[in-house]
Amino acid sequence: MGLKSPDPMLTKTIRSRFIHAVGEKVEGCTILSVHVVIPPNEAERRRGVYDYEVEVPPAVEKPRAARSSSRTPAPARTSPADYTRATPEEMGAVIRRLPSR
């Protein structure tokens, strides 16, 4: 039997104006590579812009809870055809109309 290869590593790109080194953590992800989009310019006091390719940790799946028969069913949602607007008397408020401009 052959060995099953691990799942391919998931990556994403994060753009930042702050410099980080390969191996650091950014937004909970490990930096794999750095690409300079706009280099910093000290004369203009401008920061650089950097793209970081980071390894995304695998998402944790929550186990699905078995539906118990003791739960009450959710109330049926009303469709727009079943809905009627409240009249001013039902709302108990005064309707103010704004003049046209």
Distance bins in CASP14 RR format, pairs under 12 A and 6 or more apart:
PFRMAT RR
TARGET T0000
AUTHOR 0000-0000-0000
RMODE 2
METHOD distances of the structure
MODEL  1
6 58 0 0 0 0 0 1 0 0 0 0 0
7 56 0 0 0 0 0 1 0 0 0 0 0
7 58 1 0 0 1 0 0 0 0 0 0 0
7 59 0 0 0 0 0 1 0 0 0 0 0
8 55 0 0 0 0 0 1 0 0 0 0 0
8 56 0 0 0 0 0 1 0 0 0 0 0
8 58 0 0 0 0 0 1 0 0 0 0 0
9 29 0 0 0 0 0 1 0 0 0 0 0
9 30 0 0 0 0 0 1 0 0 0 0 0
9 32 0 0 0 0 1 0 0 0 0 0 0
9 53 0 0 0 0 0 1 0 0 0 0 0
9 54 0 0 0 0 0 1 0 0 0 0 0
9 55 1 0 1 0 0 0 0 0 0 0 0
9 56 0 0 0 0 1 0 0 0 0 0 0
9 57 0 0 0 0 0 1 0 0 0 0 0
9 58 0 0 0 0 1 0 0 0 0 0 0
10 29 0 0 0 0 1 0 0 0 0 0 0
10 30 0 0 0 0 0 1 0 0 0 0 0
10 32 0 0 0 0 0 1 0 0 0 0 0
10 53 0 0 0 0 0 1 0 0 0 0 0
10 54 0 0 0 0 1 0 0 0 0 0 0
10 55 1 0 0 1 0 0 0 0 0 0 0
10 56 1 0 1 0 0 0 0 0 0 0 0
10 57 0 0 0 0 1 0 0 0 0 0 0
10 58 1 0 0 1 0 0 0 0 0 0 0
10 59 0 0 0 0 1 0 0 0 0 0 0
11 29 0 0 0 0 1 0 0 0 0 0 0
11 30 0 0 0 0 1 0 0 0 0 0 0
11 31 0 0 0 0 0 1 0 0 0 0 0
11 32 1 0 0 1 0 0 0 0 0 0 0
11 33 0 0 0 0 1 0 0 0 0 0 0
11 51 0 0 0 0 0 1 0 0 0 0 0
11 52 0 0 0 0 1 0 0 0 0 0 0
11 53 1 0 1 0 0 0 0 0 0 0 0
11 54 1 0 0 1 0 0 0 0 0 0 0
11 55 1 0 1 0 0 0 0 0 0 0 0
11 56 1 0 0 1 0 0 0 0 0 0 0
11 57 0 0 0 0 0 1 0 0 0 0 0
12 26 0 0 0 0 0 1 0 0 0 0 0
12 27 0 0 0 0 1 0 0 0 0 0 0
12 28 0 0 0 0 0 1 0 0 0 0 0
12 29 1 0 0 1 0 0 0 0 0 0 0
12 30 0 0 0 0 0 1 0 0 0 0 0
12 31 0 0 0 0 0 1 0 0 0 0 0
12 32 0 0 0 0 0 1 0 0 0 0 0
12 51 0 0 0 0 0 1 0 0 0 0 0
12 52 0 0 0 0 1 0 0 0 0 0 0
12 53 1 0 0 1 0 0 0 0 0 0 0
12 54 1 0 0 1 0 0 0 0 0 0 0
12 55 0 0 0 0 1 0 0 0 0 0 0
12 56 1 0 1 0 0 0 0 0 0 0 0
12 57 0 0 0 0 0 1 0 0 0 0 0
13 26 0 0 0 0 0 1 0 0 0 0 0
13 27 0 0 0 0 0 1 0 0 0 0 0
13 29 0 0 0 0 0 1 0 0 0 0 0
13 31 0 0 0 0 0 1 0 0 0 0 0
13 32 0 0 0 0 0 1 0 0 0 0 0
13 33 0 0 0 0 1 0 0 0 0 0 0
13 34 0 0 0 0 0 1 0 0 0 0 0
13 35 0 0 0 0 1 0 0 0 0 0 0
13 37 0 0 0 0 0 1 0 0 0 0 0
13 50 0 0 0 0 0 1 0 0 0 0 0
13 51 1 0 1 0 0 0 0 0 0 0 0
13 52 1 0 0 1 0 0 0 0 0 0 0
13 53 1 0 1 0 0 0 0 0 0 0 0
13 54 1 0 0 1 0 0 0 0 0 0 0
13 55 0 0 0 0 0 1 0 0 0 0 0
13 56 0 0 0 0 0 1 0 0 0 0 0
14 20 0 0 0 0 1 0 0 0 0 0 0
14 24 0 0 0 0 0 1 0 0 0 0 0
14 25 0 0 0 0 0 1 0 0 0 0 0
14 26 1 0 1 0 0 0 0 0 0 0 0
14 27 1 0 0 1 0 0 0 0 0 0 0
14 28 0 0 0 0 0 1 0 0 0 0 0
14 29 1 0 0 1 0 0 0 0 0 0 0
14 30 0 0 0 0 0 1 0 0 0 0 0
14 31 0 0 0 0 1 0 0 0 0 0 0
14 32 0 0 0 0 0 1 0 0 0 0 0
14 33 0 0 0 0 0 1 0 0 0 0 0
14 34 0 0 0 0 0 1 0 0 0 0 0
14 35 0 0 0 0 0 1 0 0 0 0 0
14 37 0 0 0 0 0 1 0 0 0 0 0
14 49 0 0 0 0 0 1 0 0 0 0 0
14 50 0 0 0 0 1 0 0 0 0 0 0
14 51 1 0 0 1 0 0 0 0 0 0 0
14 52 1 0 1 0 0 0 0 0 0 0 0
14 53 0 0 0 0 1 0 0 0 0 0 0
14 54 1 0 1 0 0 0 0 0 0 0 0
14 55 0 0 0 0 0 1 0 0 0 0 0
14 56 0 0 0 0 0 1 0 0 0 0 0
15 26 0 0 0 0 0 1 0 0 0 0 0
15 27 0 0 0 0 0 1 0 0 0 0 0
15 34 0 0 0 0 0 1 0 0 0 0 0
15 35 0 0 0 0 1 0 0 0 0 0 0
15 36 0 0 0 0 0 1 0 0 0 0 0
15 37 1 0 0 1 0 0 0 0 0 0 0
15 38 0 0 0 0 0 1 0 0 0 0 0
15 48 0 0 0 0 0 1 0 0 0 0 0
15 49 1 0 0 1 0 0 0 0 0 0 0
15 50 1 0 0 1 0 0 0 0 0 0 0
15 51 1 0 1 0 0 0 0 0 0 0 0
15 52 1 0 0 1 0 0 0 0 0 0 0
15 53 0 0 0 0 0 1 0 0 0 0 0
15 54 0 0 0 0 0 1 0 0 0 0 0
16 24 0 0 0 0 0 1 0 0 0 0 0
16 26 1 0 0 1 0 0 0 0 0 0 0
16 27 0 0 0 0 1 0 0 0 0 0 0
16 29 0 0 0 0 0 1 0 0 0 0 0
16 31 0 0 0 0 0 1 0 0 0 0 0
16 34 0 0 0 0 1 0 0 0 0 0 0
16 35 0 0 0 0 0 1 0 0 0 0 0
16 36 0 0 0 0 0 1 0 0 0 0 0
16 37 0 0 0 0 1 0 0 0 0 0 0
16 38 0 0 0 0 0 1 0 0 0 0 0
16 47 0 0 0 0 1 0 0 0 0 0 0
16 48 0 0 0 0 1 0 0 0 0 0 0
16 49 1 0 0 1 0 0 0 0 0 0 0
16 50 1 0 1 0 0 0 0 0 0 0 0
16 51 0 0 0 0 1 0 0 0 0 0 0
16 52 1 0 0 1 0 0 0 0 0 0 0
16 53 0 0 0 0 0 1 0 0 0 0 0
16 54 0 0 0 0 0 1 0 0 0 0 0
17 36 0 0 0 0 0 1 0 0 0 0 0
17 37 0 0 0 0 1 0 0 0 0 0 0
17 38 0 0 0 0 1 0 0 0 0 0 0
17 40 0 0 0 0 1 0 0 0 0 0 0
17 46 0 0 0 0 1 0 0 0 0 0 0
17 47 1 0 1 0 0 0 0 0 0 0 0
17 48 1 0 0 1 0 0 0 0 0 0 0
17 49 1 0 1 0 0 0 0 0 0 0 0
17 50 1 0 0 1 0 0 0 0 0 0 0
17 51 0 0 0 0 0 1 0 0 0 0 0
17 52 0 0 0 0 0 1 0 0 0 0 0
18 24 0 0 0 0 0 1 0 0 0 0 0
18 26 0 0 0 0 1 0 0 0 0 0 0
18 27 0 0 0 0 0 1 0 0 0 0 0
18 31 0 0 0 0 0 1 0 0 0 0 0
18 34 0 0 0 0 0 1 0 0 0 0 0
18 40 0 0 0 0 0 1 0 0 0 0 0
18 47 1 0 0 1 0 0 0 0 0 0 0
18 48 0 0 0 0 1 0 0 0 0 0 0
18 49 0 0 0 0 1 0 0 0 0 0 0
18 50 1 0 0 1 0 0 0 0 0 0 0
18 52 0 0 0 0 1 0 0 0 0 0 0
19 26 0 0 0 0 0 1 0 0 0 0 0
19 31 0 0 0 0 0 1 0 0 0 0 0
19 34 0 0 0 0 1 0 0 0 0 0 0
19 36 0 0 0 0 1 0 0 0 0 0 0
19 37 0 0 0 0 0 1 0 0 0 0 0
19 39 0 0 0 0 0 1 0 0 0 0 0
19 40 1 0 0 1 0 0 0 0 0 0 0
19 47 0 0 0 0 1 0 0 0 0 0 0
19 48 1 0 0 1 0 0 0 0 0 0 0
19 49 0 0 0 0 0 1 0 0 0 0 0
19 50 1 0 0 1 0 0 0 0 0 0 0
19 51 0 0 0 0 0 1 0 0 0 0 0
19 52 0 0 0 0 1 0 0 0 0 0 0
20 26 1 0 1 0 0 0 0 0 0 0 0
20 27 0 0 0 0 0 1 0 0 0 0 0
20 28 0 0 0 0 0 1 0 0 0 0 0
20 29 0 0 0 0 0 1 0 0 0 0 0
20 30 0 0 0 0 0 1 0 0 0 0 0
20 31 1 0 1 0 0 0 0 0 0 0 0
20 32 0 0 0 0 0 1 0 0 0 0 0
20 33 0 0 0 0 0 1 0 0 0 0 0
20 34 1 0 0 1 0 0 0 0 0 0 0
20 36 0 0 0 0 0 1 0 0 0 0 0
20 50 1 0 0 1 0 0 0 0 0 0 0
20 51 0 0 0 0 0 1 0 0 0 0 0
20 52 1 0 0 1 0 0 0 0 0 0 0
20 53 0 0 0 0 0 1 0 0 0 0 0
20 54 0 0 0 0 1 0 0 0 0 0 0
21 30 0 0 0 0 0 1 0 0 0 0 0
21 31 1 0 0 1 0 0 0 0 0 0 0
21 32 0 0 0 0 0 1 0 0 0 0 0
21 33 0 0 0 0 0 1 0 0 0 0 0
21 34 1 0 0 1 0 0 0 0 0 0 0
21 50 0 0 0 0 0 1 0 0 0 0 0
21 52 0 0 0 0 0 1 0 0 0 0 0
22 30 0 0 0 0 1 0 0 0 0 0 0
22 31 1 0 1 0 0 0 0 0 0 0 0
22 32 1 0 0 1 0 0 0 0 0 0 0
22 33 1 0 0 1 0 0 0 0 0 0 0
22 34 1 0 0 1 0 0 0 0 0 0 0
22 35 0 0 0 0 0 1 0 0 0 0 0
22 50 0 0 0 0 0 1 0 0 0 0 0
22 52 0 0 0 0 1 0 0 0 0 0 0
22 53 0 0 0 0 1 0 0 0 0 0 0
22 54 0 0 0 0 0 1 0 0 0 0 0
22 55 0 0 0 0 0 1 0 0 0 0 0
23 29 0 0 0 0 0 1 0 0 0 0 0
23 30 1 0 1 0 0 0 0 0 0 0 0
23 31 1 0 1 0 0 0 0 0 0 0 0
23 32 1 0 0 1 0 0 0 0 0 0 0
23 33 0 0 0 0 1 0 0 0 0 0 0
23 34 0 0 0 0 1 0 0 0 0 0 0
23 52 0 0 0 0 1 0 0 0 0 0 0
23 53 0 0 0 0 0 1 0 0 0 0 0
23 54 0 0 0 0 1 0 0 0 0 0 0
23 55 0 0 0 0 1 0 0 0 0 0 0
24 30 1 0 0 1 0 0 0 0 0 0 0
24 31 1 0 1 0 0 0 0 0 0 0 0
24 32 0 0 0 0 0 1 0 0 0 0 0
24 33 0 0 0 0 0 1 0 0 0 0 0
24 34 0 0 0 0 1 0 0 0 0 0 0
24 50 0 0 0 0 0 1 0 0 0 0 0
24 52 0 0 0 0 1 0 0 0 0 0 0
24 54 0 0 0 0 1 0 0 0 0 0 0
24 55 0 0 0 0 0 1 0 0 0 0 0
25 31 1 0 0 1 0 0 0 0 0 0 0
25 32 0 0 0 0 0 1 0 0 0 0 0
25 52 0 0 0 0 0 1 0 0 0 0 0
25 54 0 0 0 0 1 0 0 0 0 0 0
25 55 0 0 0 0 0 1 0 0 0 0 0
25 57 0 0 0 0 0 1 0 0 0 0 0
26 32 0 0 0 0 0 1 0 0 0 0 0
26 34 0 0 0 0 0 1 0 0 0 0 0
26 50 0 0 0 0 0 1 0 0 0 0 0
26 51 0 0 0 0 0 1 0 0 0 0 0
26 52 1 0 1 0 0 0 0 0 0 0 0
26 53 0 0 0 0 0 1 0 0 0 0 0
26 54 1 0 0 1 0 0 0 0 0 0 0
26 55 0 0 0 0 0 1 0 0 0 0 0
26 56 0 0 0 0 0 1 0 0 0 0 0
27 52 0 0 0 0 1 0 0 0 0 0 0
27 54 1 0 0 1 0 0 0 0 0 0 0
27 55 0 0 0 0 0 1 0 0 0 0 0
27 56 0 0 0 0 1 0 0 0 0 0 0
27 57 0 0 0 0 0 1 0 0 0 0 0
28 52 0 0 0 0 0 1 0 0 0 0 0
28 54 0 0 0 0 1 0 0 0 0 0 0
28 55 0 0 0 0 1 0 0 0 0 0 0
28 56 0 0 0 0 1 0 0 0 0 0 0
28 57 1 0 0 1 0 0 0 0 0 0 0
29 52 0 0 0 0 1 0 0 0 0 0 0
29 53 0 0 0 0 1 0 0 0 0 0 0
29 54 1 1 0 0 0 0 0 0 0 0 0
29 55 1 0 1 0 0 0 0 0 0 0 0
29 56 1 0 1 0 0 0 0 0 0 0 0
29 57 1 0 0 1 0 0 0 0 0 0 0
29 58 0 0 0 0 0 1 0 0 0 0 0
30 52 0 0 0 0 1 0 0 0 0 0 0
30 53 0 0 0 0 0 1 0 0 0 0 0
30 54 1 0 0 1 0 0 0 0 0 0 0
30 55 1 0 1 0 0 0 0 0 0 0 0
30 56 0 0 0 0 1 0 0 0 0 0 0
30 57 0 0 0 0 1 0 0 0 0 0 0
31 50 0 0 0 0 1 0 0 0 0 0 0
31 51 0 0 0 0 0 1 0 0 0 0 0
31 52 1 0 1 0 0 0 0 0 0 0 0
31 53 1 0 0 1 0 0 0 0 0 0 0
31 54 1 0 1 0 0 0 0 0 0 0 0
31 55 0 0 0 0 1 0 0 0 0 0 0
31 56 0 0 0 0 0 1 0 0 0 0 0
32 51 0 0 0 0 0 1 0 0 0 0 0
32 52 1 0 0 1 0 0 0 0 0 0 0
32 53 1 0 1 0 0 0 0 0 0 0 0
32 54 1 0 0 1 0 0 0 0 0 0 0
32 55 1 0 1 0 0 0 0 0 0 0 0
32 56 0 0 0 0 0 1 0 0 0 0 0
33 50 0 0 0 0 0 1 0 0 0 0 0
33 51 0 0 0 0 1 0 0 0 0 0 0
33 52 1 0 0 1 0 0 0 0 0 0 0
33 53 1 0 1 0 0 0 0 0 0 0 0
33 54 0 0 0 0 1 0 0 0 0 0 0
33 55 0 0 0 0 0 1 0 0 0 0 0
34 48 0 0 0 0 0 1 0 0 0 0 0
34 49 0 0 0 0 0 1 0 0 0 0 0
34 50 1 0 1 0 0 0 0 0 0 0 0
34 51 1 0 0 1 0 0 0 0 0 0 0
34 52 1 0 1 0 0 0 0 0 0 0 0
34 53 1 0 0 1 0 0 0 0 0 0 0
34 54 0 0 0 0 0 1 0 0 0 0 0
35 48 0 0 0 0 0 1 0 0 0 0 0
35 49 0 0 0 0 1 0 0 0 0 0 0
35 50 1 0 0 1 0 0 0 0 0 0 0
35 51 1 0 1 0 0 0 0 0 0 0 0
35 52 1 0 0 1 0 0 0 0 0 0 0
35 53 1 0 0 1 0 0 0 0 0 0 0
35 54 0 0 0 0 0 1 0 0 0 0 0
36 47 0 0 0 0 0 1 0 0 0 0 0
36 48 1 0 0 1 0 0 0 0 0 0 0
36 49 1 0 0 1 0 0 0 0 0 0 0
36 50 1 0 1 0 0 0 0 0 0 0 0
36 51 0 0 0 0 1 0 0 0 0 0 0
36 52 0 0 0 0 0 1 0 0 0 0 0
37 47 0 0 0 0 0 1 0 0 0 0 0
37 48 1 0 0 1 0 0 0 0 0 0 0
37 49 1 0 1 0 0 0 0 0 0 0 0
37 50 1 0 0 1 0 0 0 0 0 0 0
37 51 1 0 1 0 0 0 0 0 0 0 0
37 52 0 0 0 0 0 1 0 0 0 0 0
38 44 0 0 0 0 0 1 0 0 0 0 0
38 46 1 0 0 1 0 0 0 0 0 0 0
38 47 0 0 0 0 1 0 0 0 0 0 0
38 48 1 0 1 0 0 0 0 0 0 0 0
38 49 1 0 1 0 0 0 0 0 0 0 0
38 50 0 0 0 0 1 0 0 0 0 0 0
38 51 0 0 0 0 0 1 0 0 0 0 0
39 46 0 0 0 0 1 0 0 0 0 0 0
39 47 0 0 0 0 1 0 0 0 0 0 0
39 48 1 0 0 1 0 0 0 0 0 0 0
39 49 0 0 0 0 1 0 0 0 0 0 0
39 50 0 0 0 0 1 0 0 0 0 0 0
40 46 1 0 0 1 0 0 0 0 0 0 0
40 47 1 0 1 0 0 0 0 0 0 0 0
40 48 1 0 1 0 0 0 0 0 0 0 0
40 49 0 0 0 0 1 0 0 0 0 0 0
40 50 0 0 0 0 1 0 0 0 0 0 0
41 47 0 0 0 0 1 0 0 0 0 0 0
41 48 1 0 0 1 0 0 0 0 0 0 0
41 49 0 0 0 0 0 1 0 0 0 0 0
42 48 0 0 0 0 0 1 0 0 0 0 0
65 71 0 0 0 0 0 1 0 0 0 0 0
67 73 0 0 0 0 0 1 0 0 0 0 0
67 74 0 0 0 0 0 1 0 0 0 0 0
76 82 0 0 0 0 1 0 0 0 0 0 0
77 83 0 0 0 0 0 1 0 0 0 0 0
78 84 0 0 0 0 0 1 0 0 0 0 0
84 90 0 0 0 0 1 0 0 0 0 0 0
85 91 0 0 0 0 1 0 0 0 0 0 0
85 95 0 0 0 0 0 1 0 0 0 0 0
86 92 0 0 0 0 1 0 0 0 0 0 0
86 93 0 0 0 0 1 0 0 0 0 0 0
86 95 0 0 0 0 0 1 0 0 0 0 0
87 93 0 0 0 0 0 1 0 0 0 0 0
87 95 0 0 0 0 0 1 0 0 0 0 0
88 94 1 0 0 1 0 0 0 0 0 0 0
88 95 1 0 1 0 0 0 0 0 0 0 0
88 96 0 0 0 0 0 1 0 0 0 0 0
88 97 0 0 0 0 0 1 0 0 0 0 0
89 95 0 0 0 0 0 1 0 0 0 0 0
END
